[in-house]
């Protein structure tokens, strides 16, 4: 599947917002930054090498449980939620007194970030 420039741009923005959330967690000295950092590493590996290669890397031989599928699902959920949190924090830092009108851009961002997450973590079989 050929990726459009729009998908690459949205995936990059989603990654940057997720990285922003990671940076905020790191600065707050929370231990959640380690988990989010690992999720971002998995996302970066999927973007570079593809989902099947990362699935082979995460596979544990001799284990009948699909650990790699669980790790990829958790990574996708963490990627999406951290991008959304980064976007919300970014919006809250804008010098606007009334932020109630930002609900519609937030809903649109949820759809866009969800689409980017599904596009990155989509199985290409």
Legacy VTK file of the C-alpha trace (Angstrom):
# vtk DataFile Version 3.0
C-alpha trace
ASCII
DATASET POLYDATA
POINTS 125 float
0.000 0.000 0.000
1.381 3.356 -0.991
1.177 5.911 1.775
0.029 9.380 0.910
1.810 12.509 2.045
-1.229 13.354 4.190
-0.920 10.079 6.122
2.798 10.600 6.658
2.204 14.144 7.895
-0.569 13.081 10.290
1.511 10.139 11.541
4.422 12.513 12.179
2.206 15.008 14.034
0.728 12.169 16.093
4.215 10.910 16.925
5.388 14.396 17.893
2.408 14.918 20.201
3.021 11.522 21.756
6.678 12.428 22.164
5.571 15.686 23.817
3.548 13.661 26.341
6.593 11.468 26.934
8.752 14.543 27.511
6.249 15.964 30.019
6.186 12.678 31.927
9.972 12.611 31.943
10.162 16.166 33.285
7.629 15.373 36.013
9.864 12.467 37.079
7.012 10.006 36.748
7.924 6.394 36.072
5.286 6.226 33.327
7.803 7.799 30.942
9.634 4.470 30.738
6.532 2.596 29.596
5.528 5.313 27.153
9.097 5.452 25.836
8.998 1.714 25.101
5.668 2.149 23.332
7.106 4.957 21.238
10.106 2.771 20.419
7.777 0.009 19.187
5.854 2.570 17.128
9.063 3.890 15.605
10.216 0.361 14.761
6.873 -0.382 13.110
7.105 2.813 11.079
10.620 1.956 9.906
10.636 -1.833 9.506
6.964 -2.741 9.235
4.519 -4.592 11.438
5.496 -8.127 10.442
9.174 -7.559 11.245
8.370 -6.151 14.677
5.934 -9.004 15.286
8.767 -11.468 14.548
11.106 -9.563 16.889
8.561 -9.648 19.737
7.610 -13.300 19.230
8.691 -15.645 22.009
9.513 -19.106 20.596
7.848 -22.030 22.325
5.126 -19.928 23.924
1.588 -20.559 22.741
0.241 -17.234 24.026
0.270 -14.358 21.525
2.458 -12.042 23.613
3.452 -9.996 20.578
-0.193 -9.244 19.762
-0.807 -8.090 23.330
2.294 -5.874 23.291
1.352 -4.368 19.930
-2.206 -3.680 21.072
-0.995 -2.073 24.298
1.515 -0.039 22.320
-1.173 1.178 19.903
-3.480 2.184 22.756
-0.627 3.981 24.527
0.410 5.721 21.321
-3.111 6.964 20.642
-3.840 8.060 24.195
-0.497 9.819 24.651
-0.971 11.746 21.401
-4.419 12.769 22.569
-3.105 13.860 25.977
-0.313 15.814 24.280
-2.871 17.569 22.084
-5.082 18.431 25.068
-2.136 19.800 27.048
-1.065 21.820 24.019
-4.573 23.280 23.690
-4.731 24.110 27.392
-1.489 26.078 27.123
-2.866 28.364 24.416
-3.500 31.910 25.666
-7.255 31.747 25.119
-9.673 32.515 27.943
-12.646 30.501 26.703
-11.573 27.002 25.688
-15.079 25.595 25.391
-15.084 26.029 21.614
-12.139 23.608 21.372
-14.423 20.568 21.743
-14.936 20.272 17.988
-11.225 20.360 17.107
-10.703 17.822 19.884
-13.286 15.475 18.387
-11.716 15.860 14.960
-8.277 15.216 16.458
-9.565 12.025 18.081
-10.655 10.746 14.682
-7.437 11.803 12.975
-5.149 10.365 15.665
-7.188 7.168 15.723
-6.841 6.879 11.954
-3.089 7.439 12.140
-2.766 4.821 14.876
-4.799 2.299 12.907
-2.785 3.072 9.792
0.525 2.451 11.516
-0.598 -0.674 13.363
-2.639 -2.117 10.490
-1.741 -5.633 9.413
-0.724 -5.632 5.745
-1.688 -9.277 5.011
LINES 1 126
125 0 1 2 3 4 5 6 7 8 9 10 11 12 13 14 15 16 17 18 19 20 21 22 23 24 25 26 27 28 29 30 31 32 33 34 35 36 37 38 39 40 41 42 43 44 45 46 47 48 49 50 51 52 53 54 55 56 57 58 59 60 61 62 63 64 65 66 67 68 69 70 71 72 73 74 75 76 77 78 79 80 81 82 83 84 85 86 87 88 89 90 91 92 93 94 95 96 97 98 99 100 101 102 103 104 105 106 107 108 109 110 111 112 113 114 115 116 117 118 119 120 121 122 123 124
